[in-house]
């Protein structure tokens, strides 16, 4: 089971060795990974770190999503030949 506090979008990039990811629930949270699994691992720990940084800066931290989703898609900017 994959447990994340916020929804996550993972996108393929034009470089087959990298995927980008971001959260639609957690403003400013982004990252890259070498695989979908790598993105999930980095997102799990990165979301906690990002939320802690927001707290330390006195910024609002969104309430965890009770039903977060994970979407894996092609980058909308990719041009398919």
Biopython code that builds the backbone (N, CA, C, O; Angstrom):
import numpy as np
from Bio.PDB.StructureBuilder import StructureBuilder

atoms = [
    (1, "UNK", "N", (0.842, -1.178, 0.000)),
    (1, "UNK", "CA", (0.000, 0.000, 0.000)),
    (1, "UNK", "C", (0.893, 1.248, 0.000)),
    (1, "UNK", "O", (1.880, 1.322, 0.732)),
    (2, "UNK", "N", (0.537, 2.194, -0.810)),
    (2, "UNK", "CA", (1.263, 3.461, -0.899)),
    (2, "UNK", "C", (0.516, 4.483, -0.056)),
    (2, "UNK", "O", (-0.672, 4.724, -0.272)),
    (3, "UNK", "N", (1.207, 5.077, 0.895)),
    (3, "UNK", "CA", (0.565, 6.080, 1.738)),
    (3, "UNK", "C", (1.258, 7.422, 1.547)),
    (3, "UNK", "O", (2.443, 7.582, 1.840)),
    (4, "UNK", "N", (0.499, 8.363, 1.055)),
    (4, "UNK", "CA", (0.961, 9.737, 0.895)),
    (4, "UNK", "C", (-0.071, 10.651, 1.538)),
    (4, "UNK", "O", (-1.265, 10.356, 1.490)),
    (5, "UNK", "N", (0.365, 11.758, 2.142)),
    (5, "UNK", "CA", (-0.605, 12.656, 2.761)),
    (5, "UNK", "C", (-1.325, 13.566, 1.766)),
    (5, "UNK", "O", (-2.366, 14.138, 2.089)),
    (6, "UNK", "N", (-0.775, 13.701, 0.565)),
    (6, "UNK", "CA", (-1.338, 14.585, -0.452)),
    (6, "UNK", "C", (-1.326, 13.877, -1.801)),
    (6, "UNK", "O", (-0.554, 12.942, -2.012)),
    (7, "UNK", "N", (-2.179, 14.323, -2.705)),
    (7, "UNK", "CA", (-2.211, 13.758, -4.059)),
    (7, "UNK", "C", (-0.904, 14.048, -4.781)),
    (7, "UNK", "O", (-0.199, 15.006, -4.465)),
    (8, "UNK", "N", (-0.594, 13.196, -5.763)),
    (8, "UNK", "CA", (0.662, 13.301, -6.484)),
    (8, "UNK", "C", (0.425, 13.060, -7.969)),
    (8, "UNK", "O", (-0.340, 12.177, -8.355)),
    (9, "UNK", "N", (1.094, 13.861, -8.794)),
    (9, "UNK", "CA", (1.092, 13.664, -10.244)),
    (9, "UNK", "C", (2.525, 13.365, -10.647)),
    (9, "UNK", "O", (3.444, 14.111, -10.308)),
    (10, "UNK", "N", (2.711, 12.264, -11.377)),
    (10, "UNK", "CA", (4.022, 11.879, -11.901)),
    (10, "UNK", "C", (3.926, 11.954, -13.408)),
    (10, "UNK", "O", (3.018, 11.381, -14.011)),
    (11, "UNK", "N", (4.872, 12.667, -14.021)),
    (11, "UNK", "CA", (4.854, 12.849, -15.473)),
    (11, "UNK", "C", (6.129, 12.338, -16.114)),
    (11, "UNK", "O", (7.228, 12.561, -15.607)),
    (12, "UNK", "N", (5.968, 11.647, -17.238)),
    (12, "UNK", "CA", (7.115, 11.277, -18.052)),
    (12, "UNK", "C", (7.708, 12.554, -18.641)),
    (12, "UNK", "O", (6.998, 13.539, -18.838)),
    (13, "UNK", "N", (8.992, 12.534, -18.916)),
    (13, "UNK", "CA", (9.640, 13.685, -19.541)),
    (13, "UNK", "C", (10.206, 13.253, -20.884)),
    (13, "UNK", "O", (10.148, 12.074, -21.235)),
    (14, "UNK", "N", (10.752, 14.203, -21.637)),
    (14, "UNK", "CA", (11.347, 13.836, -22.919)),
    (14, "UNK", "C", (12.663, 13.082, -22.739)),
    (14, "UNK", "O", (13.184, 12.517, -23.700)),
    (15, "UNK", "N", (13.201, 13.067, -21.532)),
    (15, "UNK", "CA", (14.377, 12.270, -21.205)),
    (15, "UNK", "C", (13.890, 10.973, -20.557)),
    (15, "UNK", "O", (13.311, 11.018, -19.472)),
    (16, "UNK", "N", (14.107, 9.817, -21.195)),
    (16, "UNK", "CA", (13.554, 8.566, -20.668)),
    (16, "UNK", "C", (14.114, 8.149, -19.307)),
    (16, "UNK", "O", (13.601, 7.218, -18.686)),
    (17, "UNK", "N", (15.163, 8.833, -18.841)),
    (17, "UNK", "CA", (15.766, 8.496, -17.553)),
    (17, "UNK", "C", (15.202, 9.294, -16.390)),
    (17, "UNK", "O", (15.651, 9.129, -15.256)),
    (18, "UNK", "N", (14.220, 10.160, -16.650)),
    (18, "UNK", "CA", (13.683, 11.009, -15.589)),
    (18, "UNK", "C", (12.171, 11.138, -15.672)),
    (18, "UNK", "O", (11.581, 11.126, -16.752)),
    (19, "UNK", "N", (11.567, 11.261, -14.506)),
    (19, "UNK", "CA", (10.160, 11.582, -14.357)),
    (19, "UNK", "C", (10.082, 12.805, -13.445)),
    (19, "UNK", "O", (10.880, 12.947, -12.519)),
    (20, "UNK", "N", (9.130, 13.673, -13.708)),
    (20, "UNK", "CA", (8.889, 14.806, -12.824)),
    (20, "UNK", "C", (7.668, 14.516, -11.979)),
    (20, "UNK", "O", (6.800, 13.743, -12.384)),
    (21, "UNK", "N", (7.590, 15.132, -10.800)),
    (21, "UNK", "CA", (6.389, 14.958, -9.988)),
    (21, "UNK", "C", (6.067, 16.245, -9.234)),
    (21, "UNK", "O", (6.939, 17.077, -8.981)),
    (22, "UNK", "N", (4.794, 16.381, -8.884)),
    (22, "UNK", "CA", (4.331, 17.526, -8.101)),
    (22, "UNK", "C", (3.032, 17.144, -7.407)),
    (22, "UNK", "O", (2.395, 16.149, -7.753)),
    (23, "UNK", "N", (2.652, 17.949, -6.426)),
    (23, "UNK", "CA", (1.401, 17.722, -5.730)),
    (23, "UNK", "C", (0.442, 18.855, -6.029)),
    (23, "UNK", "O", (0.807, 20.027, -5.943)),
    (24, "UNK", "N", (-0.783, 18.505, -6.379)),
    (24, "UNK", "CA", (-1.814, 19.518, -6.598)),
    (24, "UNK", "C", (-2.360, 20.034, -5.261)),
    (24, "UNK", "O", (-3.030, 21.066, -5.218)),
    (25, "UNK", "N", (-2.073, 19.313, -4.174)),
    (25, "UNK", "CA", (-2.565, 19.694, -2.851)),
    (25, "UNK", "C", (-1.563, 20.530, -2.049)),
    (25, "UNK", "O", (-1.952, 21.250, -1.130)),
    (26, "UNK", "N", (-0.277, 20.435, -2.396)),
    (26, "UNK", "CA", (0.782, 21.034, -1.591)),
    (26, "UNK", "C", (1.576, 22.001, -2.455)),
    (26, "UNK", "O", (2.516, 21.605, -3.144)),
    (27, "UNK", "N", (1.191, 23.276, -2.414)),
    (27, "UNK", "CA", (1.813, 24.304, -3.254)),
    (27, "UNK", "C", (3.329, 24.304, -3.143)),
    (27, "UNK", "O", (3.888, 24.239, -2.048)),
    (28, "UNK", "N", (3.981, 24.377, -4.294)),
    (28, "UNK", "CA", (5.431, 24.496, -4.339)),
    (28, "UNK", "C", (6.172, 23.183, -4.231)),
    (28, "UNK", "O", (7.402, 23.173, -4.273)),
    (29, "UNK", "N", (5.466, 22.075, -4.093)),
    (29, "UNK", "CA", (6.125, 20.783, -3.948)),
    (29, "UNK", "C", (6.336, 20.143, -5.317)),
    (29, "UNK", "O", (5.373, 19.818, -6.013)),
    (30, "UNK", "N", (7.595, 19.964, -5.697)),
    (30, "UNK", "CA", (7.949, 19.324, -6.959)),
    (30, "UNK", "C", (9.214, 18.503, -6.761)),
    (30, "UNK", "O", (9.907, 18.638, -5.753)),
    (31, "UNK", "N", (9.501, 17.662, -7.724)),
    (31, "UNK", "CA", (10.738, 16.894, -7.680)),
    (31, "UNK", "C", (10.926, 16.082, -8.945)),
    (31, "UNK", "O", (10.086, 16.099, -9.846)),
    (32, "UNK", "N", (12.042, 15.369, -8.998)),
    (32, "UNK", "CA", (12.324, 14.474, -10.127)),
    (32, "UNK", "C", (12.815, 13.144, -9.583)),
    (32, "UNK", "O", (13.353, 13.063, -8.479)),
    (33, "UNK", "N", (12.619, 12.110, -10.380)),
    (33, "UNK", "CA", (13.093, 10.776, -10.020)),
    (33, "UNK", "C", (13.470, 10.009, -11.265)),
    (33, "UNK", "O", (13.130, 10.401, -12.382)),
    (34, "UNK", "N", (14.176, 8.912, -11.062)),
    (34, "UNK", "CA", (14.625, 8.094, -12.189)),
    (34, "UNK", "C", (13.612, 7.016, -12.583)),
    (34, "UNK", "O", (13.758, 6.373, -13.622)),
    (35, "UNK", "N", (12.604, 6.826, -11.763)),
    (35, "UNK", "CA", (11.563, 5.840, -12.051)),
    (35, "UNK", "C", (10.305, 6.269, -11.302)),
    (35, "UNK", "O", (10.343, 7.178, -10.473)),
    (36, "UNK", "N", (9.212, 5.614, -11.597)),
    (36, "UNK", "CA", (7.971, 5.912, -10.884)),
    (36, "UNK", "C", (8.149, 5.579, -9.401)),
    (36, "UNK", "O", (7.713, 6.335, -8.533)),
    (37, "UNK", "N", (8.787, 4.449, -9.120)),
    (37, "UNK", "CA", (9.022, 4.045, -7.738)),
    (37, "UNK", "C", (9.905, 5.064, -7.013)),
    (37, "UNK", "O", (9.660, 5.384, -5.850)),
    (38, "UNK", "N", (10.922, 5.567, -7.694)),
    (38, "UNK", "CA", (11.806, 6.575, -7.115)),
    (38, "UNK", "C", (11.016, 7.847, -6.790)),
    (38, "UNK", "O", (11.211, 8.453, -5.737)),
    (39, "UNK", "N", (10.129, 8.241, -7.697)),
    (39, "UNK", "CA", (9.289, 9.426, -7.454)),
    (39, "UNK", "C", (8.402, 9.220, -6.228)),
    (39, "UNK", "O", (8.271, 10.124, -5.403)),
    (40, "UNK", "N", (7.800, 8.057, -6.103)),
    (40, "UNK", "CA", (6.941, 7.776, -4.951)),
    (40, "UNK", "C", (7.732, 7.825, -3.652)),
    (40, "UNK", "O", (7.262, 8.384, -2.661)),
    (41, "UNK", "N", (8.919, 7.249, -3.649)),
    (41, "UNK", "CA", (9.768, 7.261, -2.457)),
    (41, "UNK", "C", (10.148, 8.693, -2.093)),
    (41, "UNK", "O", (10.024, 9.106, -0.941)),
    (42, "UNK", "N", (10.613, 9.444, -3.092)),
    (42, "UNK", "CA", (11.030, 10.827, -2.828)),
    (42, "UNK", "C", (9.848, 11.693, -2.399)),
    (42, "UNK", "O", (9.992, 12.558, -1.535)),
    (43, "UNK", "N", (8.688, 11.464, -2.995)),
    (43, "UNK", "CA", (7.503, 12.257, -2.652)),
    (43, "UNK", "C", (7.070, 11.995, -1.217)),
    (43, "UNK", "O", (6.702, 12.923, -0.496)),
    (44, "UNK", "N", (7.113, 10.747, -0.806)),
    (44, "UNK", "CA", (6.674, 10.409, 0.558)),
    (44, "UNK", "C", (7.472, 11.185, 1.593)),
    (44, "UNK", "O", (6.891, 11.778, 2.502)),
    (45, "UNK", "N", (8.781, 11.190, 1.471)),
    (45, "UNK", "CA", (9.620, 11.894, 2.435)),
    (45, "UNK", "C", (9.659, 13.391, 2.147)),
    (45, "UNK", "O", (9.725, 14.201, 3.071)),
    (46, "UNK", "N", (9.620, 13.754, 0.887)),
    (46, "UNK", "CA", (9.682, 15.164, 0.523)),
    (46, "UNK", "C", (8.468, 15.954, 0.961)),
    (46, "UNK", "O", (8.588, 17.123, 1.329)),
    (47, "UNK", "N", (7.289, 15.327, 0.927)),
    (47, "UNK", "CA", (6.081, 16.023, 1.372)),
    (47, "UNK", "C", (6.182, 16.398, 2.842)),
    (47, "UNK", "O", (5.805, 17.503, 3.231)),
    (48, "UNK", "N", (6.686, 15.488, 3.654)),
    (48, "UNK", "CA", (6.845, 15.767, 5.084)),
    (48, "UNK", "C", (7.842, 16.909, 5.289)),
    (48, "UNK", "O", (7.601, 17.811, 6.090)),
    (49, "UNK", "N", (8.956, 16.866, 4.567)),
    (49, "UNK", "CA", (9.961, 17.933, 4.680)),
    (49, "UNK", "C", (9.407, 19.272, 4.221)),
    (49, "UNK", "O", (9.652, 20.302, 4.849)),
    (50, "UNK", "N", (8.656, 19.254, 3.121)),
    (50, "UNK", "CA", (8.089, 20.486, 2.574)),
    (50, "UNK", "C", (7.092, 21.103, 3.563)),
    (50, "UNK", "O", (7.102, 22.311, 3.799)),
    (51, "UNK", "N", (6.232, 20.253, 4.133)),
    (51, "UNK", "CA", (5.254, 20.747, 5.119)),
    (51, "UNK", "C", (5.975, 21.332, 6.337)),
    (51, "UNK", "O", (5.554, 22.362, 6.863)),
    (52, "UNK", "N", (7.045, 20.696, 6.786)),
    (52, "UNK", "CA", (7.803, 21.204, 7.920)),
    (52, "UNK", "C", (8.429, 22.560, 7.594)),
    (52, "UNK", "O", (8.427, 23.460, 8.434)),
    (53, "UNK", "N", (8.960, 22.711, 6.387)),
    (53, "UNK", "CA", (9.540, 23.986, 5.961)),
    (53, "UNK", "C", (8.483, 25.085, 5.953)),
    (53, "UNK", "O", (8.747, 26.206, 6.388)),
    (54, "UNK", "N", (7.280, 24.766, 5.456)),
    (54, "UNK", "CA", (6.193, 25.747, 5.465)),
    (54, "UNK", "C", (5.881, 26.189, 6.895)),
    (54, "UNK", "O", (5.705, 27.378, 7.161)),
    (55, "UNK", "N", (5.815, 25.218, 7.813)),
    (55, "UNK", "CA", (5.544, 25.542, 9.221)),
    (55, "UNK", "C", (6.618, 26.459, 9.791)),
    (55, "UNK", "O", (6.316, 27.449, 10.458)),
    (56, "UNK", "N", (7.877, 26.116, 9.519)),
    (56, "UNK", "CA", (8.997, 26.911, 10.038)),
    (56, "UNK", "C", (8.974, 28.340, 9.505)),
    (56, "UNK", "O", (9.419, 29.265, 10.184)),
    (57, "UNK", "N", (8.455, 28.519, 8.292)),
    (57, "UNK", "CA", (8.385, 29.846, 7.697)),
    (57, "UNK", "C", (7.095, 30.571, 8.050)),
    (57, "UNK", "O", (6.857, 31.683, 7.580)),
    (58, "UNK", "N", (6.268, 29.951, 8.869)),
    (58, "UNK", "CA", (5.011, 30.564, 9.276)),
    (58, "UNK", "C", (3.963, 30.591, 8.185)),
    (58, "UNK", "O", (3.035, 31.398, 8.237)),
    (59, "UNK", "N", (4.095, 29.726, 7.201)),
    (59, "UNK", "CA", (3.144, 29.665, 6.092)),
    (59, "UNK", "C", (2.109, 28.577, 6.365)),
    (59, "UNK", "O", (2.369, 27.638, 7.118)),
    (60, "UNK", "N", (0.932, 28.710, 5.749)),
    (60, "UNK", "CA", (-0.103, 27.697, 5.985)),
    (60, "UNK", "C", (0.278, 26.347, 5.381)),
    (60, "UNK", "O", (0.856, 26.274, 4.296)),
    (61, "UNK", "N", (-0.052, 25.303, 6.095)),
    (61, "UNK", "CA", (0.168, 23.928, 5.626)),
    (61, "UNK", "C", (-1.204, 23.323, 5.378)),
    (61, "UNK", "O", (-2.032, 23.277, 6.288)),
    (62, "UNK", "N", (-1.458, 22.858, 4.157)),
    (62, "UNK", "CA", (-2.771, 22.269, 3.879)),
    (62, "UNK", "C", (-3.031, 21.018, 4.725)),
    (62, "UNK", "O", (-2.111, 20.273, 5.062)),
    (63, "UNK", "N", (-4.274, 20.815, 5.048)),
    (63, "UNK", "CA", (-4.683, 19.598, 5.739)),
    (63, "UNK", "C", (-4.437, 18.413, 4.809)),
    (63, "UNK", "O", (-4.740, 18.495, 3.619)),
    (64, "UNK", "N", (-3.894, 17.314, 5.330)),
    (64, "UNK", "CA", (-3.703, 16.141, 4.470)),
    (64, "UNK", "C", (-4.999, 15.729, 3.784)),
    (64, "UNK", "O", (-6.085, 15.811, 4.357)),
    (65, "UNK", "N", (-4.856, 15.295, 2.568)),
    (65, "UNK", "CA", (-5.993, 14.858, 1.765)),
    (65, "UNK", "C", (-6.472, 13.503, 2.291)),
    (65, "UNK", "O", (-5.680, 12.563, 2.357)),
    (66, "UNK", "N", (-7.742, 13.381, 2.665)),
    (66, "UNK", "CA", (-8.230, 12.107, 3.192)),
    (66, "UNK", "C", (-8.297, 10.999, 2.137)),
    (66, "UNK", "O", (-8.352, 9.818, 2.478)),
    (67, "UNK", "N", (-8.294, 11.377, 0.873)),
    (67, "UNK", "CA", (-8.351, 10.399, -0.213)),
    (67, "UNK", "C", (-7.396, 10.827, -1.337)),
    (67, "UNK", "O", (-7.849, 11.163, -2.432)),
    (68, "UNK", "N", (-6.084, 10.818, -1.078)),
    (68, "UNK", "CA", (-5.143, 11.291, -2.091)),
    (68, "UNK", "C", (-5.090, 10.345, -3.289)),
    (68, "UNK", "O", (-5.286, 9.137, -3.162)),
    (69, "UNK", "N", (-4.823, 10.925, -4.440)),
    (69, "UNK", "CA", (-4.697, 10.130, -5.662)),
    (69, "UNK", "C", (-3.267, 10.237, -6.188)),
    (69, "UNK", "O", (-2.541, 11.189, -5.899)),
    (70, "UNK", "N", (-2.896, 9.241, -6.958)),
    (70, "UNK", "CA", (-1.617, 9.251, -7.662)),
    (70, "UNK", "C", (-1.943, 9.097, -9.135)),
    (70, "UNK", "O", (-2.556, 8.112, -9.546)),
    (71, "UNK", "N", (-1.527, 10.082, -9.930)),
    (71, "UNK", "CA", (-1.781, 10.075, -11.371)),
    (71, "UNK", "C", (-0.434, 9.973, -12.073)),
    (71, "UNK", "O", (0.492, 10.729, -11.777)),
    (72, "UNK", "N", (-0.335, 9.034, -13.004)),
    (72, "UNK", "CA", (0.881, 8.878, -13.801)),
    (72, "UNK", "C", (0.490, 9.178, -15.238)),
    (72, "UNK", "O", (-0.416, 8.553, -15.790)),
    (73, "UNK", "N", (1.186, 10.147, -15.844)),
    (73, "UNK", "CA", (0.798, 10.587, -17.186)),
    (73, "UNK", "C", (2.004, 11.034, -17.983)),
    (73, "UNK", "O", (3.085, 11.256, -17.438)),
    (74, "UNK", "N", (1.799, 11.163, -19.287)),
    (74, "UNK", "CA", (2.802, 11.784, -20.133)),
    (74, "UNK", "C", (2.812, 13.272, -19.858)),
    (74, "UNK", "O", (1.772, 13.857, -19.556)),
    (75, "UNK", "N", (3.972, 13.887, -19.958)),
    (75, "UNK", "CA", (4.091, 15.342, -19.804)),
    (75, "UNK", "C", (3.260, 15.984, -20.902)),
    (75, "UNK", "O", (3.407, 15.635, -22.073)),
    (76, "UNK", "N", (2.398, 16.906, -20.543)),
    (76, "UNK", "CA", (1.519, 17.550, -21.527)),
    (76, "UNK", "C", (2.308, 18.359, -22.556)),
    (76, "UNK", "O", (1.768, 18.704, -23.607)),
    (77, "UNK", "N", (3.565, 18.664, -22.276)),
    (77, "UNK", "CA", (4.376, 19.432, -23.219)),
    (77, "UNK", "C", (5.111, 18.543, -24.218)),
    (77, "UNK", "O", (5.717, 19.043, -25.166)),
    (78, "UNK", "N", (5.061, 17.228, -24.009)),
    (78, "UNK", "CA", (5.769, 16.319, -24.921)),
    (78, "UNK", "C", (5.108, 16.326, -26.293)),
    (78, "UNK", "O", (3.882, 16.346, -26.400)),
    (79, "UNK", "N", (5.902, 16.310, -27.304)),
    (79, "UNK", "CA", (5.406, 16.218, -28.678)),
    (79, "UNK", "C", (5.596, 14.778, -29.162)),
    (79, "UNK", "O", (6.724, 14.293, -29.255)),
    (80, "UNK", "N", (4.512, 14.113, -29.463)),
    (80, "UNK", "CA", (4.611, 12.755, -29.974)),
    (80, "UNK", "C", (4.688, 12.794, -31.485)),
    (80, "UNK", "O", (3.904, 13.484, -32.137)),
    (81, "UNK", "N", (5.625, 12.058, -32.038)),
    (81, "UNK", "CA", (5.785, 12.041, -33.501)),
    (81, "UNK", "C", (4.884, 11.031, -34.137)),
    (81, "UNK", "O", (4.888, 10.882, -35.359)),
]
sb = StructureBuilder()
sb.init_structure("model")
sb.init_model(0)
sb.init_chain("A")
sb.init_seg("    ")
for serial, (resi, resn, name, xyz) in enumerate(atoms, 1):
    if name == "N":
        sb.init_residue(resn, " ", resi, " ")
    sb.init_atom(name, np.array(xyz, "f"), 0.0, 1.0, " ", f" {name:<3s}", serial, name[0])
structure = sb.get_structure()
